[in-house]
C-alpha cells in the first residue's frame, strides 16, 4: 500500500469591507507585506502564511489557487478538506460563500457556490458525500440544516 502525499497549506484572505463597516466608517486594519506572504495587523503584529490574498483578490483566483486541485483530487479517489477558520466577522462565510446574498457577482461568490456551478458541467457518474459544519465554542451545527444541533 503506497502512502498518499499530505498537503497542508495555510493561506490567508483579507476580505473586503462589508457595507455596514463602510457605513459605520470602519477602517481596514490589515496590510499585506508586498512580495511576502505576510499580514500586518496594526503597527506591531505580523503573521506569516503560505500565501496571502489581499483585499483586492477575487474569489475565482482564490478558488483556483487553493481549492481546485483538492476537489479534482477527490475525483481521483483522494480525500480533501477545506477548512475556514477565524473569529466572528473575519470572513469565513465570505470565503466559503455561504452567506445568502443574491446580489453577489460571480467574482464575489465563494468556494461552495463556485464548485456547485462547476459540478453542473460534469457528467453525473459519481456520488458525493459532504459535511458542512459550523463549530462554535460550545456547539456544532450542520449548515445543511441549521435547525439541527449536533452537539
Phi and psi in degrees as a GROMACS rama.xvg file:
@    title "Ramachandran Plot"
@    xaxis  label "Phi"
@    yaxis  label "Psi"
@TYPE xy
-89.5925  149.268  UNK-2
-84.3221  143.973  UNK-3
-88.6224  144.592  UNK-4
-67.3337  140.461  UNK-5
-102.453  125.88  UNK-6
-122.384  110.996  UNK-7
-115.564  125.432  UNK-8
-127.349  151.087  UNK-9
-125.305  82.517  UNK-10
-87.1633  161.48  UNK-11
-129.147  141.193  UNK-12
-122.697  131.252  UNK-13
-92.8543  110.341  UNK-14
-77.3979  153.668  UNK-15
-66.8622  158.948  UNK-16
-66.8444  143.936  UNK-17
-78.3723  158.267  UNK-18
-54.0862  -42.6494  UNK-19
-60.6003  -39.8829  UNK-20
-66.1341  -38.6907  UNK-21
-66.7477  -44.1061  UNK-22
-61.351  -40.1044  UNK-23
-78.3174  -1.43394  UNK-24
75.0297  24.7494  UNK-25
-67.9469  149.065  UNK-26
-108.97  147.48  UNK-27
-72.192  126.645  UNK-28
-106.933  8.85428  UNK-29
-116.017  152.66  UNK-30
-143.233  134.308  UNK-31
-89.8538  131.034  UNK-32
-70.0018  119.639  UNK-33
-57.0781  130.66  UNK-34
75.9352  3.38435  UNK-35
-129.596  149.121  UNK-36
-85.0539  60.5738  UNK-37
-135.334  140.455  UNK-38
-113.898  130.65  UNK-39
-98.9919  130.585  UNK-40
-114.195  114.443  UNK-41
67.5993  -145.751  UNK-42
-102.201  -13.5791  UNK-43
-132.623  9.64426  UNK-44
-123.949  129.574  UNK-45
-125.256  138.16  UNK-46
-127.98  132.933  UNK-47
-109.041  138.103  UNK-48
-129.648  177.311  UNK-49
-71.7224  -39.8089  UNK-50
-146.098  156.606  UNK-51
-130.972  130.346  UNK-52
-106.37  117.837  UNK-53
-72.3791  173.585  UNK-54
-58.8253  -24.4309  UNK-55
-87.4094  -6.1461  UNK-56
-65.9118  138.872  UNK-57
-93.8066  148.182  UNK-58
-56.3575  -40.8479  UNK-59
-60.1239  -34.7672  UNK-60
-64.5316  -42.9199  UNK-61
-65.8939  -43.37  UNK-62
-59.1501  -48.9804  UNK-63
-63.8111  -36.5554  UNK-64
-85.7884  -23.2613  UNK-65
-118.928  -25.7844  UNK-66
-118.898  -36.9603  UNK-67
-51.8744  -49.976  UNK-68
-65.1356  -34.1027  UNK-69
-62.9755  -46.3505  UNK-70
-65.2829  -42.6555  UNK-71
-61.5822  -36.5659  UNK-72
-60.6322  -32.7202  UNK-73
-61.0555  -35.2676  UNK-74
-75.5613  -8.92113  UNK-75
-104.515  8.18613  UNK-76
98.7784  2.0837  UNK-77
-87.9587  157.951  UNK-78
-96.2709  151.005  UNK-79
-145.599  150.742  UNK-80
-133.342  132.611  UNK-81
-114.631  120.893  UNK-82
-125.071  116.623  UNK-83
-99.0558  125.561  UNK-84
-131.086  141.995  UNK-85
160.57  169.75  UNK-86
-72.702  167.425  UNK-87
-55.42  130.478  UNK-88
85.885  3.13578  UNK-89
-82.4583  -15.1845  UNK-90
120.67  12.4536  UNK-91
-61.0659  -47.8788  UNK-92
-64.3243  -40.7201  UNK-93
-60.778  -48.4168  UNK-94
-65.7553  -44.7641  UNK-95
-75.9674  -23.4631  UNK-96
81.9351  34.8521  UNK-97
-105.571  4.76743  UNK-98
-73.3232  150.48  UNK-99
-97.9228  48.6296  UNK-100
-94.8957  102.636  UNK-101
-76.6754  -7.63157  UNK-102
-87.3193  2.86987  UNK-103
-71.4626  139.159  UNK-104
-77.1899  165.257  UNK-105
-57.4096  -28.9354  UNK-106
-73.1822  -15.6209  UNK-107
-104.809  -9.6342  UNK-108
-67.6769  146.373  UNK-109
-83.9794  -172.824  UNK-110
-59.7672  -46.4561  UNK-111
-67.2337  -48.8018  UNK-112
-61.9592  -36.0425  UNK-113
-62.4159  -45.8637  UNK-114
-67.4753  -37.2348  UNK-115
-62.516  -41.3828  UNK-116
-65.8555  -41.1874  UNK-117
-64.3345  -38.204  UNK-118
-63.5647  -30.744  UNK-119
-67.5138  -13.9444  UNK-120
-95.3678  -4.04055  UNK-121
-104.962  150.566  UNK-122
-61.8582  140.102  UNK-123
-82.732  61.9675  UNK-124
-112.102  34.6263  UNK-125
-146.82  163.816  UNK-126
-114.333  133.835  UNK-127
-114.131  130.958  UNK-128
-117.263  131.76  UNK-129
-141.607  149.399  UNK-130
-123.261  141.372  UNK-131
-135.67  101.454  UNK-132
-120.1  150.996  UNK-133
-113.725  121.629  UNK-134
-107.04  114.395  UNK-135
-103.974  -177.405  UNK-136
-64.0489  -27.9157  UNK-137
-136.738  15.4961  UNK-138
-153.682  159.278  UNK-139
-130.218  125.911  UNK-140
-122.692  134.485  UNK-141
-80.846  126.242  UNK-142
-84.3357  -4.2999  UNK-143
-76.2485  -22.6372  UNK-144
-145.964  90.9781  UNK-145
-67.6425  -6.43064  UNK-146
-88.4883  -6.72511  UNK-147
-103.555  113.123  UNK-148
-90.7365  122.966  UNK-149
-85.2053  -26.9555  UNK-150
